[in-house]
Amino acid sequence: MTGSHAAASFTADDYRARMDRAARAAAGAGLAGLLVAPGPDLVWLTGYTPPADTERLTLLVLAPDRDPVLVVPALEAPDARNATGASALTLHDWTDGKDPYAATAALLGASGRFGISDNAWAMHLLALQRTLPGTSYASLTEALPMLRAVKDAAELDLVAAAGAAADAAFEEIRDVRFGGRRESEVAADLAGLLRRFGHSQVDFTIVASGPNGANPHHEVGDRVIEDGDMVVLDFGGLKDGYGSDTSRTVHVGEPTDEERRVHDLVREAQEAGFRAVRPGAACQDVDRAARAVIAGAGYGEYFIHRTGHGIGVTTHEPPYMIEGEEQPLVPGMCFSVEPGVYLPGRFGVRIEDIVTVTEDGGRRFNGTTRELVVVE
């Protein structure tokens, strides 16, 4: 991910506050501390993005009542010192030929349960376990799923800007020719538009035409889009370090009455999900509201995924709008509301907006029409 873009928007004090908040959250969860490996959590907490796929141990150690320490290879220490959040932590570098796990163990203590980044390398975790057999570990998603869920005002501005850029891409893609072109060609157009409107990273450009639209995560292929096809568009990525993700369904030529009816149903379900967003409501309430509309019309078995997922420095993260998730909604949370109906062998419809929880309800970060758009 392009963490350097996110870093440019925040100060050392912002990162200091995040690290302090994370350490206090760890204590509240009964953890001895947090071990943060390279990835979105490290960027969010420090503004530092190590070299991609480095095999050398890099680990941020956070513990209650202790200053943050970033364990980093000596040859990468100069870049780490230049990170915006570097002044809010202590750098502990190690050189090739030395044991980085022994150096890290000295910061942890002989026992305790620690939260560790989901994407930490297995070889690093196993080496720490060998060095400190009295310790145990839990993934951050399991231990602190809401760590990044509530965005501050600056983060909300960045998510809003990413959404506006995705909207701009849709407004242009709806004017290109679909009929007679391959899905892959339209997907390439979409990716180019996202980059033109400021995205540094394109994560996905789903173009699912005709029967392919019944597969929610269809991999773009060489199918030629035909007149009469319903086409599901789902696209997003990162702009200035924060995510976009939106879905609209368009139709090549005039739709049938059934296609309009199904699209209207999904639009009604999406509106119901959005209207369920309010502080104190459970995440599952959003799913229930959208799902009830679709089930009530007899299409419940064709809505085959959760209603939404969180978004921030990644395009998919907690919280999740799904039955059984009782996490209360809190102002500043950002997530998708994206019900769909998928009719095997025929077509699919999905409509998706990114939404944030406000003090008295919800606010959409996507503003393009949710009506069925007819394209050529």
N, C-alpha and C positions, 0 to 999 in steps of 0.2 A: 504494500500500500504506500501511498505517497505521503508519509507522515511529515515531511519537511513543509508541505503546504499548510498542514494543521498547525505546526509549530509557529509559523509566521504570524498567526492570528492571536497568540496568547503570550503572556509574560511569565517570568520566573515565579512571580507571586501566584499566578494561576496554577502553575504546576506544583508549587509548594502546598497550596491548599488542597489540591487533588490527592497528593501523596499523604497528607495528614488525614484527610477524610478516609482514604483507603485503609490506613493503619488503624484508625478508630473503628472502622467497620469490621476489620479482621478481629479485633479484640471483642467486639460485640457478638461475633459469631463463634467465639471460643477458640480462635486460632492464635497460635504463637506468633504468626507473621505471615507475610505474603512474599512469594518468589515470582518475579515477573520476568518472563523471557522475551526475546525479540518478537514483535508483533504489535497488534493494535493497542493492547493494554500498555505496553512500554511507551509507545508514541503518545498516548493520551496522558500518561502520568508524567512524562519527562520531556517530550518533544524530540527525543532521540530515536533515529532510525539507523540501526546497525547495517552493515553490508548484508545484502540478501543471501540467505542460505549459508551463512558462516557456520562452520562446525565448532568454532571456538566458543567456550562458555561465556555468555553475557547474561547477567542476572541482576535485576534490581531487588534489593532486600529491604522490605518494609516491616517494621515491628513497632508496637505501641511504646511510646516513651523513649524511642531511639531515633537518631537521625537516619534518614535514608542513605543507603550505600549502593552504588552501582559497581558491580564486579565486571570488569571489562578487560579484554586482551590489550596488552601494552601497545601493540601496533595500531590499535583502533582508538586508543585513549585521546589523541588530539581531536578527532571528530566528536567524540563524546563530550569533551570539554567545551566545544563550540555550540552544543545544543542549548536551546533557550532555557531549559530547566536545570542545567548543570550547576548553577550557583545555589540551587536549593538542595543539593545532595553532596555526599562525599564520594569521590572516585577512588576505587580500589583496583589498581591494575595488576595483571599477572603476565609473566613472560613465558614464551614457549619453552618447554622443558620443565617447568614447575607444575605443581599439582593445583589446579584451580579449585578442585573440590575441597581440599584441605583448607584453602584460603576462605572459601565460602562457609565451610563448617564452623570456622572460628566466629563467624557472625551470627550463627543460629543457636548454638547450644546443643547439648547432647540429646535432648528429648523435646517433644512437642509436636503438635499437628499444624501443618502449614498449608495455606492455599497456594497453588501453583498454576501458572498459565496453562490453558488447555493445549496450546501449541508448543509447549516445551518439548525439546527432543527427549525421547525415551532414554538415550544413552546418558544424558545429563542427570535425569531423575534417578536412574538406576545407580549411577555412580554416587550421588548424594546419599541414597539409601544405604549403600555399602559403607560409606564413610561415617554415616550417622545412623546406625541400626535402630536407635531408640526413637527416631522420628517417623512420622507418617504424613501423608499428603492427600489433599483433596483438590479437584479441579476448581478453578475460579468460577466457572459457570455453575458448578454444584454448590460451592461454598458462599459465593457472593454474586448471585446472578444479576442483581440490580446495581452493581458497582458503577457502570457507565450509563444507566438507564435514564436518569434525570439530568436533562441538559440545562446549562445556565443560559443567560440571555445571549451571550456571544455565540454559543453553540447553536442556539435556535436560529439565529440569523444565518449561520452557515448552512444549516439544513434547509432553511427557506430558500436560500440562493441556489442550492443544488436542485431543489424542486422546480424553481422558476426556469433554470436552464433545461431541465428535462421537458418542461412544458413547451419551451421554445422549440426544442427538437421535434416534438409531436406536431406543433403547428405547421412546421415545414414538411414533415414526412407525409402528412395527409394530402399534400398537393402533388406528390410524385406519382408516377404511374406504378401501379401494382400488377394489373393484369398482364400476363405474358412474360413476366419476369420471375426469376428464381427467388425463393425465400432468402437465400444467401446474399443476393444482390441488394434487396431491400434492407437486410440486416447491416450490410456494409454502409449503406446510406445513413442508417440510424446511428451507427458508431461514429461516423464522420461528423454528423450534426452534434452529437454529445460533445465531441472534442472541440468543435467550432464554438460551442457555447460555454466552454470553460472547463470541461471535465478533463482531468489529467489521467484518469483511469476509467476504462469502460469494462464493467464486470459482466454484463450480459445484454444481448439484444435478441430476444425471442421473437421470431416471426413465424407464427404457426397458422398455416392456411388450410382451409377446408377441414378434412378429417384429422389433420395434424393438430388442429386446435383443441381436440379432445384430450390431448396430452399436455397437462399444465406446464411441464418443464421440457417441452419439445426441443430437441437439438436442431438448430437451423440446418436445413439440407438443400438439395437441388430441385426440390419439387417446384414446378412452374405454377404460379398462382393463376387461377382461372376466373373468368367472369362467373359471378354467382357465389364465390367463396366468402365465407366469414373469415377474418384474419385477426388473431389475437396478437397484439404487440405488447411486450413486457420488456422494459429496458431501464438501465441505470448504471451507476458507477460512482466515482468519487470526484467531487469538485472542492478544491481547497481543503482536502482531507475529510470531508463529510459526504454522506451518501445521498443518492437519489434512487428512486425506484417507483415507477408508475406503469400502469397497464391501461390500455384502451383497446376496444375491439372495433374494427372497421369492416365494411362490407364492399366488395367489388361489384358495382352495379346495384340495382334495386333488390333489397332483401324480400324474402317471402314473409307472409303474415306470421308464421311460426318463428322465424328468426327474429323478427321484431318483438314478438311476445317474450321470447326467452331473454333477449337483451334488456327489455323493459323490466323483467323480473329481477335480473341481476342488478340493474341500476337501483331498483327499489330496495333490494337487500343491502346494497352498499350504503345507501342513505340511512337505512335502519341501523346498521353497524356504527356509522358515524354519529348518529343521534344518541347512541348508547354511551358515548364517550363523555365522562364527567369525573371529577375527583371523587375518590371513594368507591366507585364502581369496580367490580372485579374484572380482570382481563377476560375471563370467560363470559362475562355479560355481553361484551362486544360480539363474540362468536355466536352466542345464543341469539342475539337480536337479528343478525344477518341470516343465520341458518334457519330461523323460524319462518322467515319470509319464503325462502326457497322450498323448505319442506312443506309449508302450507299450500304451495302451488303444485305439489306432487313431484318435485324434482330433487328431493332431499338426497336420494342415493347418488345423484350426479354431482353433488358438491363434495369433493373428495379430499380436501385439504383444510388446514386451519384457516381462520379468517385473517390473521395478520402476524407480523413479526416486528421486533424493534429494529431501529436503524440509527446510525450515528457515525462513528469512525469506520464501521463496517456496514455493509448493506443488509446483513442479517445478524441479529443479536437479540438477547432478551430485552423486553418481555415479549411473550407470545400470546396472541389472542386465540385461545383454544380451550375447549371444555376441560375442566379440572384445574385450570390455572386460577387460583384465588387471589393472586397478588393484586392489591388495590392499585388503581390508577392514581398517579400523582402528577400535579402540574409540572410540565417540563419533559415528561416522557414523550417519545416520538416513536410511532409505529405505523405499519401499513394497515389499511382496511381493504381487503381484496377478495370478496366472495366470487365464486365462479360456478358455472354449470358446464359440464363436459359430457356430450352425447357421443358415445363410442362410434367410430366409423362415419360420423356426420360432421359435427362442428363443436366448437366451444366458445364460451363468452367469459371474459374476466374484466372487471373494472377495479382499478386500484388507485388510491390516493395515500400519500403520507400525511399523517395527522399528528398534532401535538395536543396534549391535555392542557387546558387553560384553567383559570380559577373557577370558571362556571360552566365548562363544557369542553368543546374541542374546536380546533382550528385546522383547516386543510392547508397543506403546503403545495397542493396541485390544484390548478384552477381551469384546466382545459375542459371542454364540454364532455359530459358523461352521456350525452345522447349518441345514438348510433350514427356514425359518420360514414357516408357513402363516398368511396374513392373510385378512381378509374382503373 
